[in-house]
Amino acid sequence: MLDNVVLLAEGAAHAEGLDPLYAAGATFVILMSLLGITFLFSSMTDKDAAQKPLSGTDAKH
């Protein structure tokens, strides 16, 4: 049983594919892009923030 696992591990080590560093970098870039898009568009749906005055600038104490 252990011999089969070792053979599978050796076969996977020699298989060509995407380098894990490139996969991690691409994942990071995609997630940061989605975060940036979310940040840019989040102010478009925040209707209450534009109508409410700041608590420190309220003159009706």
CNS distance restraints for C-alpha pairs under 8 A (distance, minus, plus):
assign (resid   1 and name CA) (resid   5 and name CA) 6.74 0.50 0.50
assign (resid   2 and name CA) (resid   6 and name CA) 6.34 0.50 0.50
assign (resid   3 and name CA) (resid   7 and name CA) 6.23 0.50 0.50
assign (resid   4 and name CA) (resid   8 and name CA) 6.16 0.50 0.50
assign (resid   5 and name CA) (resid   9 and name CA) 6.15 0.50 0.50
assign (resid   6 and name CA) (resid  10 and name CA) 6.21 0.50 0.50
assign (resid   7 and name CA) (resid  11 and name CA) 6.18 0.50 0.50
assign (resid   8 and name CA) (resid  12 and name CA) 6.16 0.50 0.50
assign (resid   9 and name CA) (resid  13 and name CA) 6.16 0.50 0.50
assign (resid  10 and name CA) (resid  14 and name CA) 6.51 0.50 0.50
assign (resid  11 and name CA) (resid  15 and name CA) 6.28 0.50 0.50
assign (resid  18 and name CA) (resid  22 and name CA) 7.04 0.50 0.50
assign (resid  18 and name CA) (resid  23 and name CA) 6.83 0.50 0.50
assign (resid  19 and name CA) (resid  23 and name CA) 6.45 0.50 0.50
assign (resid  20 and name CA) (resid  24 and name CA) 6.06 0.50 0.50
assign (resid  21 and name CA) (resid  25 and name CA) 6.12 0.50 0.50
assign (resid  22 and name CA) (resid  26 and name CA) 6.03 0.50 0.50
assign (resid  23 and name CA) (resid  27 and name CA) 6.10 0.50 0.50
assign (resid  24 and name CA) (resid  28 and name CA) 6.12 0.50 0.50
assign (resid  25 and name CA) (resid  29 and name CA) 6.19 0.50 0.50
assign (resid  26 and name CA) (resid  30 and name CA) 6.13 0.50 0.50
assign (resid  27 and name CA) (resid  31 and name CA) 6.12 0.50 0.50
assign (resid  28 and name CA) (resid  32 and name CA) 6.07 0.50 0.50
assign (resid  29 and name CA) (resid  33 and name CA) 6.08 0.50 0.50
assign (resid  30 and name CA) (resid  34 and name CA) 6.28 0.50 0.50
assign (resid  31 and name CA) (resid  35 and name CA) 6.18 0.50 0.50
assign (resid  32 and name CA) (resid  36 and name CA) 6.12 0.50 0.50
assign (resid  33 and name CA) (resid  37 and name CA) 6.19 0.50 0.50
assign (resid  34 and name CA) (resid  38 and name CA) 6.09 0.50 0.50
assign (resid  35 and name CA) (resid  39 and name CA) 6.12 0.50 0.50
assign (resid  36 and name CA) (resid  40 and name CA) 6.18 0.50 0.50
assign (resid  37 and name CA) (resid  41 and name CA) 6.18 0.50 0.50
assign (resid  38 and name CA) (resid  42 and name CA) 5.81 0.50 0.50
assign (resid  39 and name CA) (resid  43 and name CA) 7.43 0.50 0.50
assign (resid  41 and name CA) (resid  45 and name CA) 7.37 0.50 0.50
assign (resid  42 and name CA) (resid  46 and name CA) 6.68 0.50 0.50
assign (resid  46 and name CA) (resid  50 and name CA) 7.34 0.50 0.50
assign (resid  47 and name CA) (resid  51 and name CA) 6.93 0.50 0.50
assign (resid  48 and name CA) (resid  52 and name CA) 6.14 0.50 0.50
assign (resid  49 and name CA) (resid  53 and name CA) 8.00 0.50 0.50
assign (resid  53 and name CA) (resid  57 and name CA) 6.87 0.50 0.50
assign (resid  53 and name CA) (resid  58 and name CA) 6.79 0.50 0.50
assign (resid  54 and name CA) (resid  58 and name CA) 6.73 0.50 0.50
